[in-house]
């Protein structure tokens, strides 16, 4: 199994896809390059933190995978939701979750990893995504 990780901050506006193109101090990671020996994505690891800037904020989070590295059309995955009904602001988070998947890919091509949320516009949404190739 081979792994590739990207992270970043989502858009400040709902319904706006944002590419995750960095990895910690490495700011020029860009799209994920599919390993030469890989034919499938079999795991996707995701961790999300969302700053709820208004009481009652709630959003659903999505992961979008696209590019020449994906066979067929774009792959859209529902990751989960975050929100809170408190009268003060705060941060919610989802600890890293592993999603078992079976996504056909093209070796030596690139995959753009994007985050999108729908619902209330929130404060900062930060996430890390690791693709597990086989």
C-alpha positions in Angstrom: 0.0 0.0 0.0 1.2 3.5 -0.8 -0.1 6.7 0.7 -0.3 10.3 -0.5 -1.5 13.2 1.8 -2.8 16.7 1.1 -4.3 19.2 3.5 -5.7 22.7 3.5 -8.3 25.2 4.5 -11.7 25.0 2.9 -13.5 28.0 1.4 -15.1 30.6 3.6 -18.3 30.2 1.5 -20.7 27.3 1.3 -21.0 25.4 -2.0 -17.5 26.4 -3.2 -15.0 23.6 -3.9 -11.5 24.2 -2.6 -8.5 22.2 -3.8 -6.3 20.8 -1.0 -2.8 21.4 -2.4 -0.4 21.6 0.6 1.1 19.2 3.1 2.4 20.9 6.2 5.4 23.1 5.4 5.4 21.8 1.8 3.3 24.4 0.1 3.7 23.3 -3.6 2.3 19.8 -3.4 -0.6 20.5 -5.8 -2.7 17.5 -7.1 -1.8 14.0 -6.0 0.3 12.0 -8.4 -0.9 8.4 -8.7 1.9 5.9 -8.0 3.1 4.0 -11.1 2.2 0.6 -9.6 -1.3 1.6 -8.4 -4.6 0.6 -10.0 -7.1 1.5 -7.2 -7.7 3.8 -4.3 -8.7 1.5 -1.4 -8.6 3.8 1.6 -9.3 7.5 2.2 -8.3 8.9 5.5 -9.9 12.3 6.5 -9.7 14.6 9.5 -11.8 17.8 9.7 -11.9 20.8 12.0 -14.5 23.4 11.6 -14.7 26.8 13.4 -18.3 27.6 14.1 -18.4 31.4 13.9 -22.2 31.6 14.7 -24.3 29.7 17.1 -26.4 27.1 15.2 -24.0 26.7 12.3 -24.3 23.3 10.6 -22.7 22.0 7.5 -22.3 18.7 5.5 -18.8 18.0 4.3 -18.0 16.5 0.9 -14.8 15.2 -0.8 -14.4 15.6 -4.6 -11.8 13.6 -6.5 -11.2 14.5 -10.1 -8.6 14.6 -12.8 -6.9 12.3 -15.3 -6.0 10.0 -12.4 -9.6 9.0 -11.8 -11.1 6.5 -14.3 -14.5 7.7 -15.5 -16.1 10.7 -14.0 -15.4 12.7 -10.8 -15.9 10.8 -7.5 -18.0 12.6 -4.8 -18.0 11.3 -1.3 -20.0 12.5 1.7 -17.7 12.8 4.7 -20.1 13.8 7.5 -21.4 16.9 9.1 -20.4 19.4 11.8 -22.4 21.9 13.7 -23.5 23.1 17.1 -26.6 24.6 18.7 -24.7 26.5 21.4 -25.0 30.2 22.0 -21.2 30.7 21.9 -18.9 30.0 19.1 -16.5 27.1 19.1 -14.7 24.5 17.1 -15.9 21.1 16.2 -13.7 18.4 14.8 -13.8 14.9 13.4 -10.9 12.7 14.4 -9.3 10.9 11.5 -11.7 8.5 9.9 -10.7 5.7 7.4 -13.2 5.2 4.5 -12.8 1.9 2.7 -13.3 2.5 -1.0 -12.8 0.8 -4.4 -12.0 3.5 -6.9 -10.4 2.7 -10.3 -7.5 5.0 -11.2 -4.9 5.6 -13.9 -1.3 5.2 -12.9 1.1 8.1 -13.3 -1.7 10.6 -13.6 -2.9 13.3 -11.2 -5.9 13.5 -8.9 -7.2 16.9 -7.7 -8.6 16.6 -4.1 -11.2 19.1 -3.2 -13.4 19.9 -0.1 -16.8 21.4 -0.3 -19.5 22.0 2.3 -23.1 22.9 2.1 -25.3 24.5 4.7 -24.4 27.6 6.7 -21.3 29.6 5.9 -18.9 28.9 8.7 -15.5 30.2 9.9 -12.4 28.2 9.0 -12.7 24.6 7.9 -9.4 22.8 7.9 -8.9 19.2 6.8 -6.3 16.6 5.9 -6.8 13.8 3.4 -4.7 10.7 2.8 -5.3 8.5 -0.2 -4.3 4.8 0.1 -3.3 3.3 -3.2 -3.0 -0.4 -4.1 
